[in-house]
Amino acid sequence: MTDKNIYKILESSRNKASVVWSADLSPAYPGFEVVNALTPTITANGILISAAAVLLVKDTQILMKVGMGLLDRETGKLR
């Protein structure tokens, strides 16, 4: 997880890992830069996320809109 993306990582043997998907949060707030606002939570129906539309003022991100969403576990797409 980063402030801009959420990743599903598959660990394999011998300390190797690969990225299965990277979630695209932009559909949450079209027209805005969208960031991950809180730690994603794995649930029975998907991955619960908090997404925020931000306004950049110099080097500071100001959260303008904040909401919750559910990512599909298999694809990382907003449901």
C-alpha positions in Angstrom: 0.0 0.0 0.0 1.1 3.5 -0.7 -0.7 6.8 -0.5 -1.7 6.5 -4.2 -2.0 2.8 -4.8 -3.0 -0.4 -3.2 -1.3 -3.6 -4.3 -2.0 -7.3 -4.1 1.3 -9.1 -3.7 1.7 -12.9 -4.1 4.5 -14.5 -2.2 6.1 -17.6 -3.6 8.8 -19.9 -2.3 12.4 -18.8 -2.0 11.6 -15.2 -0.9 10.2 -14.2 -4.2 7.1 -12.1 -4.7 5.1 -10.6 -7.6 2.5 -7.9 -7.9 -0.9 -9.5 -8.9 -2.7 -6.1 -9.3 -2.6 -2.4 -8.5 -5.9 -0.8 -7.6 -7.0 2.2 -9.6 -8.7 4.6 -7.2 -9.3 7.4 -9.8 -13.0 6.3 -10.4 -13.8 7.2 -6.8 -13.6 10.9 -7.6 -13.3 11.6 -11.3 -11.4 14.8 -12.1 -9.5 14.9 -8.8 -6.2 13.3 -7.7 -7.2 10.5 -5.5 -5.2 9.0 -2.6 -5.6 6.2 -0.2 -6.7 7.8 3.1 -6.5 4.9 5.6 -5.1 1.4 5.9 -7.2 -1.0 3.7 -9.1 -3.7 5.6 -9.6 -7.2 4.2 -13.2 -8.3 4.5 -15.3 -11.3 3.4 -16.7 -9.4 0.4 -13.6 -7.6 -0.7 -11.1 -5.0 0.5 -12.5 -2.0 2.3 -10.7 1.3 1.5 -10.9 4.9 2.3 -10.3 7.2 -0.7 -9.9 10.9 -0.7 -9.9 13.6 -3.4 -7.0 15.9 -2.8 -6.1 19.5 -3.6 -2.4 20.1 -3.8 -1.2 23.4 -2.1 2.6 23.6 -2.5 3.8 20.3 -1.1 0.7 19.7 1.1 -2.3 17.5 0.2 -5.6 18.9 1.5 -8.4 16.3 1.6 -11.5 17.8 -0.2 -13.7 14.7 -0.3 -13.4 11.5 1.7 -15.4 8.3 1.3 -15.3 4.5 1.6 -15.1 2.0 -1.2 -14.9 -1.8 -1.7 -12.2 -3.3 -4.0 -12.8 -6.7 -5.6 -10.2 -9.1 -4.2 -9.4 -10.8 -7.5 -9.1 -7.7 -9.7 -8.5 -4.7 -7.4 -11.3 -2.7 -9.2 -13.8 -0.6 -7.3 -17.1 -2.5 -6.9 
